[in-house]
C-alpha cells in the first residue's frame, strides 16, 4: 500500500508584499511521478525549493516521510535536486562529479566505484568516467546531473525544468527515458515544467498551478479531457470554449441547439462555458447537422489539418485528417462524452421559487429579498454576481456560512462560502481564511431573477 511521502499543509510564501503561494495544500504519494505545471511566476519553482530546503515558507508546514522538516538543512534531507543548469563541477571529470555525494558520506572507494558505474549505466553513459565536463553535449551533461542525483539513492528527486536547454528531439527522447528511470528506481519524482507536452507524457499526476494556487489535480487524461476551469482548458492544449446553458443534468444548449452531455450537478438553465477539444469535433454534411458554419481558413500540421469554421460570428477550430476546400458550408457534430461543461466565473446561479413580497427561496432555510413582482410559487433562475455577495459580521448579515475555499484572482479573491449545503462565491479584496464563519449579505436589487424555462429537447 502506498504511503504519503510529502505533505504540504497551509503553505504561504511571500517576498516582501508579493504573495507567491497562498494557503497551498498538497500531498504526494511514495513512488509517484508528480508534475507541477503552470506558467512562469505561478510559484512552482518556489514550492520545489522549499521542499528541497533551499527556501522556507512564510507560514505552513512541510512533512517528509511523516516528519516535520521546516528548518532542516538541504543536505540533511533524503532529497536530491536536478537543476535546469545542471550545476556540474567543471574542474572534475564525470566520475568525480557523480561520486561527489558518496565521498561526502565517507563511503569506501570500492563501493563508490560500484555505485558510480551502476548510475552511469542507468543513464546510458558507461565508459564516460574519465571524460571532462566541457567535452560533453547538453544531453550528456543532463544525464550526468541525473546520475549524480540518483547515486545517493534519495527517497525523493526534485527536477526543476531539467530538459529546458535541450533541443526538441533530444527533449522528447529524454521525457521517455526519465519516466522509465523513475519506474526502475522506485523513487518519487516531483517535476517542474511549463511545457504541457512534458507533463502529459511523463506524469502519474499533474498539479496545474496559477498565481500561487492549485487549479486542478488529476491524471494526464483527466486534466486534458475534463478541465475544471477556463484557464486549465486553454493552458492544456487547444480548446473551443463557447457560452451555453444547462437545460438540466446531461443536457446542454449552445449555438441554438440542444446536445446530450455527461455532466450533472448544475442548476436548471444555468449559464455555463462549453469546452470541446478540436480533435473531438467532427465535420459532417451541413444538412445533417445541428451546427452549421463556413470554412474560413485551414493549415496543414503534418499529421492533421487544422480547419477554422465560422459559426454565428464565432470561430471553431477542428483537427481532422481530411482536407476540405475553403468557403464551403459544413456541419459540426460532437459525441456527448467529448462535451465538457464548466461553471462560469464571476456568477452565482441557483434554482429558486418565489415566495411572498418578492422574496425567493433557494433552499428550505435561505430566503433572499429581491425587487421582483413575480407571482408566489413561480419557479425561477437566480443569478447574483460574485462581486455582489458581501461578507460581513454575522449579526449584520442575511445568513451565515463557513468559508470552504479561497482562490486568488489578481488583487481580488474568490471566497467560497457554504450555507445550508449551498455554495456562494464572493469576489472580495478583503482578507479571509478557510474555516472562518462569516455573514453573507446580498442587496435586493442585486438579486436577478428569470422565469425558469421549460426543458428543451
N, C-alpha and C positions, 0 to 999 in steps of 0.2 A: 504494500500500500504506500502510495506517495505521501510525503510529508511536506509541510511548508518550510522552505529554506530561508526565504527573505520575506519579512513582514514590515511594511511601511505604514505607520499609524499617524494620521493627522499631521503630515509633514508640511510645514510652511517654510519658505525661504525668501528673504528679501535682501536686496543690495541697496542700501540707503532707503529711499522712498519707493523703489521699484520692487514690486512683488513678483517673483519669478515662479514660485509654486505656492498653491493655496489649498490647504486642507486636503492634502494628497494622501489617498489610502489605496494600497495595493499589496497583494501577497503573491509570491511566486513559488511554484512547487519545485521540488527536487527533480533533477534531470530534465527540466523543461527548457525549450528554446523560446525565449520571450523577446519580442522586438518592441522597442519604444519608437513609435513612428509619429512624426509631426514636422511642421515647417521650422525653419530657423527661428530661434528665440522662444520656442514653446516650453523650454525647461528640461528637455530630455537629457542633455549632457550634464546639466547641473545636478539632476537626480542621480545620474550614474556616478558622478564624482563624490556625492555624499555616501552612496553605498560603498564605494571604494575607500572612503576615509580621507579623501583629498579636500573635502569641504564639510561643513557641519550645518545641519538645519537650524533655522532661526527658532523653530519650535517643532515639537513632534518627536517620535521615537523610531529608531531603526533596529529591528531584531534580525539576527542572523543565526540560523540553526537553533532557535529558541532562546538566544541570549541577547540582551540589550548591548549594542556596540557603539552607542553615541560616545564620542571621545576616544575610542580605541584607535591607535595609530595604524596606518595602512599596512605596514609590514607585520603587524600582529593579527591581521585578519586572514582567514583562509580564502583570500580573494586575490586574483590577479587581473590586470588590465592590459588590453592591447589598444594603443592609441592610434589616432589617424596618421600621425607622423612616425610611428613605429618606435622612436626613441632608442635606437640601437647605438651601441658604443662604437664609434668609427675606428678607434685605436686597437680594438680587439678583433680577433678573427671570429669566424662563425661558431666554432666550438666554445670559445670563451664567452661569447655573448649568450649562448644557450645555457652554459654551465654557471652563469653568474649567481643565480639564486641558490643553486645547490652548494656552491662554495661558501656562501654566507652561512649555510646551515652546518658547515664543517663536515660534510659528507666525505666518506672515503673515496680516494681517487678512482679506484676500480669501479665503484658503484656509480660515480659521476659519469665516467666514460660509458657505462652501460645505459644509463638513463638518457644521456645526450644522444647517443646513437639511435635509441628507440624513438625519441622525439623527432629526430631528423627523418627517420624512416616514415613516421606517420605523416609528415608534411611533404614527403617525396623529395627530400634533398639529401639522400645518403651520399656520402663521399665529398660533401661540401665543408667538412670540418675545418680545413686549413685555408679556406677562401677568405679574402679580405672583404669587408662590408662594401667598400666603394667599387668593387668589381661586380656586384650583384645588380640584377634588374629590380624594378619596383615590385614585381610579383614575388621574386625570390626573397626580398627584404621583408615583405609582408609575411611570408611563410616562416622566416627566421624569428620574427616577433611572436608568431603563434607558438613556435616550438619553445621559445624561452618562457612563454606564459604557461604552457601546459606541463612542462618538465617537472615542476614542483608539485604537480597533482593537486591543484586547488579544488575546493568544492564548488566555487563559482568563478566564472570567467566573464569579465565585462569587456565589451568591444565597442569602441567609440568610432563609428564610421571608418572601419579599417580598410575598406575597399575603395574609398572615395578617390584616391590618387591613381587608381589603375585604369587602363583603357577598357572600353566596353566589353570586348570579347574575353579578356582575362578576368574582368569583374564577374561576368556571368559564369565562367568556369569555377571561380573561387566560391561563388554562392553555393553551388552543389557540394564542393569539397568541404566547406565549413559545416554544412548540415551533416554530412557523412562522418566528419571528425567528431562532432558533438555526440552522435549516436554511439560511436566506438568508445569514446572516453567515458560516457555516462556522467558528464559534467554539466551543470546548469549554465546556460549561456544567457546573458542579457545583452542585447544588441541594439545599438542606437543608429538610426538612419532617418533620412528624409526621403529616401528612394522607395516608392511604393512597390516596385517590382522585387527589390531585395526582400522586403518584408513578406510579400505574398509567397515568394519562392522558398524561404528558409524556415519560417516560424511555425511553432506549435500554437503560439498565442500572440496576437498583436494588440498592443495598447496604443490607441490613437489619442494623441495629445494636442492641445492648442491652448495658448495663453495660460500655461501652468496648471491645466486641469485635464482629467481624463474625459474624453467624449464617448469612447466606446471600447470595450474589451471583448475579444472573441477569436475564434479560429480565422485563418485567412478566408475560408469560404464564407463564413458568417459576415465578416466585415465587408467583403465585396458584394455579396448578394443581398444582405439585409442591413444597409446603413441606417443608423438611427437619427442622424441629423444631416442637414444640407451640406455642412462642412465635410463630413465624412464621405458623403456621396460624391462630392466634387474632388476631394483630395485623393480618394482611392479610385483611380481610373476615370473614365468619362461617363457622364450621366445626362439623360434628358430629364429635366425637372420642370413639371408644369403644375398649375393650380387645379385642384379638384375638389369634390365634395363626397364624403362618405354618406351614401344614402342610408345604409345600415351595415351591419357586420357582413363582410365578404362581398360587398357591392359598392363600387366607386364610380362616380360620374366625372368625366373630363372630356373636353372638346365636344360637348353636346351629346355624348353617348355614354351609356352605362356598361361597365365591364365587371365581370366577376374577378375577385382577387382572393388572397389567402389571409388577409389581415382582419383583426377584430379588436374590440376594446375601445372603439371610438364612439362619440355621441352621434345620434342620428343627424344627418345633414351637416356634420362638422366640416368646416373648411380645412383642407389638407394639402400637402405637397405630394405629388405622384412622381416616383422615380422609376425610370426604365433605362436599363443599360443599352447602348447602341447595338450590341450583338443580339439582344433579346427582341428587337423589333424586326418584323418580317414584312417585306414588300409583297403586296398581292394586287390582283386586279381591282381597280377602283370601284367597279360595280358591286363587288362582294364585300366591301369594307365599310366599317362604321366611321373610320377616319380617312379623309382624302386630302391629298396635297400635291404640289408640283415640285419636281426635282429641280433644285436651284443650282447646285454645284456638286462636284464629285472629285475625289482624289484617289489614285491607286496607291495602296500602302504596302504592296508586296504580297501579303497573304490574304488581304481582303480589300474591297473598295469601300471608301468612306463617302457616303452619299448624304447630302443635306437636302431636306424636304421642307418646304414652307407650308404650314398648316395654320390657317386663320391668323396670319401675320406672325406666327411663331416658327422657329426653326427646330426640326427634329433631325438628329444625326443617326444614321443607320450604318452598321458594318455588315457587309454581305460579300459572299464570294462571287455573286453575279454582277454583271455590269448592266447599266440602264442608260438610255440616252437622256440628255438634258431636255428640260422643258415639258416632259410628258406628265400627265396626271396619273398618280398611283394611289393605292390604298395601303394602309398600315394595320397590322394586327399584332397582338401580343398574348401570350398564354397567361392565365391567372397567376401562376407561381412566379412569373417574372415581373409582376407589378408590385412595387414596394411602396407602402404608404407611410408618410412621416407627418407628425403633428407640425402645424405652422408655428414658427417662432413669434412671440410678441402678442399672442391672443389666447385668452381662456375661452373655451367653448363648452357649454353644458346643455343638457336637455332639462326642460322645466315645465311647470304647469302654473297658469295664472291663478292667483288667489284673490282675495278682496282688495279693493282700493289700490290697484296697480302693483301689489306685491306678487312675487314669483317664487315658487318653491322649487329648489333644485335637489332637495333631499327632505327627509321627514322633519329634520330639525333646523335646516338652513333656509331662511326666507329672506330674499333681497328686496329692498324697495326700488321701484322704478317709476318712470313718468308715463308708463304705458296706460292706455284706456281699453286694452283688450278685455274681453269678457272672461269672467271667472270660469276655470275649467279648460281654457284653451291651451293646447299643447304648443310649446314654443321652443325655439333655439335661443339660448342666452349667450351673448358674446360680450366679453369685457377685456379691454386691452390690458396687458400686463402692467403697463405704467399707471393704470387707474386702480389697481389693487394696492391699497395703502396699508402698511403695517404700523401699528400704534400700540399704546398701552392697552392692556386688556380691558380696563374699566371704561375706556373711551371708544370701544370698538363695537361693530355689529355682532361679531362672534370671535371665538379664539381658535387657534390651531397650533400645531407643532412643526417647526422647520425640519424638513427631511433631507434637503439637499440645497446647495448653493453653487451656481455656475457663473463665473465672472465673464462679462462681456464689455471690454474696454473699461470705462470709468463706472459702469453700472454692473450690477449682479442680478441674475435671475434667482429669486428665492422661492423654493418650493415648499408650500405650507399645506399640511394635511389637516382637514377638519371633517369629522363625520364620514371618513373614507373618501372624501373628495379632495383632489389636489388643486390648489390655487397657485398660480405663478405670479409673483410680484417683481417688477423691474425697479430697482432702487439703488441709490448711491450710498445709502446708509449701511453701516457695518452690522451684520447679524452673524449668528453662529448656529451650526447644525445642532438640533436638540432643544433650542430655546423655545419657550411657549410665548406666542405673540398674539396680539389682537389684529383682526382683519376688518377693514373699513372700506366700503365702496359707495361713492356718492350715487344717488338715484339716477341722475342724468347720464352717468357713465355706463349704466346697465342697458345694453341694446338688445331688443327682442325682435324676433321674426317668427311668424307662424310656421310651425313645422310642416314641411311639405309631405305629401303622400309619397310613399316609397315608389321609386321608378322600377322599370323592368331591367 
